[in-house]
Amino acid sequence: MLESTLITNYTIHAMKKVISIIAIPLFAVACTPSEPKNSLKNSGFEQEHPKNQAKGWYAGQHAGEDAYIMQLDSNIFFEGKSSFGIEQYKEQVYAVVEQSVRIPKGKHKKFIFSAMLKTENVEPGEGWKLVVNCREEDGYIAKQYQSSIALTATTDWQKVTIEADIPENTIKIDVGAMLQSKGKAWIDNANLIIDPVKNK
């Protein structure tokens, strides 16, 4: 009887040790910070919309007669199978490709927007850059951010980033890239992280 009790106690003790060993890595996995979520749809410009446009993105120019070719490009891309390209062939103020993301008012503090950009024969001037508009309920732009880097001439793919505060009354963030000089330009691998500090 005593021998049976000892065996039973030993078995229970061994099972507890096994459960403890299994529980530790599971707890560690549960506590591992999740990867920051990209808030953009079709961020790699892989999904096509009618007329060779990018699904989820808007492309347009300032005003007047058409001065740009704006479309997906399956010949030049940083990753995947396509990027989005803009070519200016007439005088015009600017063209932009952008996506709007709605956010709850007052609940978010910061953002990081980044993308891979490339240029070919872009004339000197304002060039090719990232742009972010933080909009209020009536559409008013509470704050506009432009990347400090404006690409001109011919450049290979490079990552450009804007990291900034979100004004309190913002309900929508427009993010994208803007071309303000003649030439060709491309964007790929766009990434928008809201409140990045929470994911560190």
N, C-alpha and C positions, 0 to 999 in steps of 0.2 A: 504493500500500500504506500509506504514511504517512498519507495523507488518510483512509483507511478506519479506521485505528487511532484517529485523533483524533476522528472522528465517534462511534465506539464508546465511547471514554472519556467524551466529552461526554454521551452518552445515559445511561450508567451513573450519572454524577454527577447528572444531572437527576432520574433515578428515585430516587436516594437522598434528594434534597431533598424530593421529593413524599412519600415514605414517612415522612420525619421530620415533615413538616407534618401529615400525617394522624395520626401516632402521638401527638403532643402533646395534641390535644383528647381523644383516646380515653383517654389516661392521666389527664387531668384529670377526666373523667367517672368513671373507676374509683375515683379518690381522693376524690370528693365524698361526704361523710357521708350515710348513708341516713336517711330520715325515721323518727323513733321509732315503734315498732309499738304499736298499741292492742291490749292483751291481752284485751279484752272481745269477746264475741260479741253480735250484734244490739245494738250500742251506741247506735243511733239509735231503737230500739223500733219498727222497721218490720215485723218478722216476727211474725205472730200465732200463738199457741198456743191450744188449746181453751179455751172459755169467756172469750174476749177477753183472754187473758193474753199476756204477752210471752215469746216463745221464748227460752230460755236464762236467764231470770230467775225468781226465786222471790219471791212476795209473800205476806205473812202478818202476823198480829197477835200480840200478846203472849199472850193467853189469853182464855177466857170466850166469851160470846156475841158474834156478829158485830157489830162496831161501825164497820166501814169498807166503803166501795166501792173496790175496787182493780182497775183495768183499763186497757187501751189507750184512748187518746182521740184520735180522728181529727178532732176539731173544734178542739182547742187543741194547738199544737206549735210548737217553735222552728224546726225544719228537717225536711224530708222530708214524710211524710204522717201521722205520729202521734207521740204522746208517751205516757208512762205517768202516770196520775193516781191519787191517793189522796184520798178524802174521809172524814173522821171525823164520824159523826153521833151517837155515844153516848160516854159516858165510858169511857176505856180508857187503858192506859199508853202504848202505841205501836203503830205499824204500820211495816213496812219492805218495800222492794223491793230485792233484792240479787242479786248474782251471785258465785259462788265461782270462784277461779282458783288452780290448783295450781302450785307452784313447787318446784324442787329445794332441799332444805334446805341452808342455809348458803352458797348461791352468789349470793344477791342482797342488796344493801345498802339501796337506797332505792326509793321509788315516788312517783309523782305521780298522784293521782286527781282528776278534775275532771268537772263536769257543769253543764248549764244548768238552773236551778231557777226556778219561778214559784209564786206563791200567790194565793189569793183568800179574804178574810175569815178568815184564820187567827188564832185568839185568842192573846192574849199568853201567854208561857210559853216552853217549849222549842222550839216551832215546827217548822220544816221544815229539815233539815240533812243534810249528807253524813255517812256513818259508814263506818269501815273496821275490820274485825277481823282481826288476824293470828293464825292458829291453829296449834297444834302437832299432832303425830301423833294424840294422844288427843282432839283436839277442843278442848282447853283454849285459852282466849283469852290469848295471851301479851301482847298489847297491843291496846287499842282507841283509835282516833282519831276525834274528831268535829270537824267544821268549826267554826271560831271564829265563823262567820256562821250564825245561825239566823233564817230568814225568818219574819216574822209579818205580820199585816194583809194588804193586797193589794199585791203587787209584780209588776212586769214581769219578763221573763226576765233573769236575770243569771248570770254564770259564778261558780261556787264551787269552790275548790280545796283539797285537802289534800296536802301534801308532807311526807314523814316517813321515818324509818328503818324497816327491816324487821328484827325480832328474829331472832337467829341460828338458832333452832330452828323457824322458821316453815316450814310445808309447804303452807299454803293461805291465801289472802287473800280475805275476803268484803268486797265493796264495794257501796255502794248509798246510799239516802236513807231517812231515818226521819222520820215525822210523829208529834209528841207533843202536839199541840193540836188542838182542833176547827177544821174548815175544810177547804178544798180545796187540793191542792198537786200540782205536776207536775214531772217530770224528763225531760230529753231530752239527746241528744249526750253520753253518758257516755264517759269516756276514761281508761284506766289504762295508765300507762307504767312499766315495771319498769326499774330502773337507768338513769334518764334521762341521767346524766353520760356514759355510754359512747357516747351518740349525738351528743354535742356536737362 
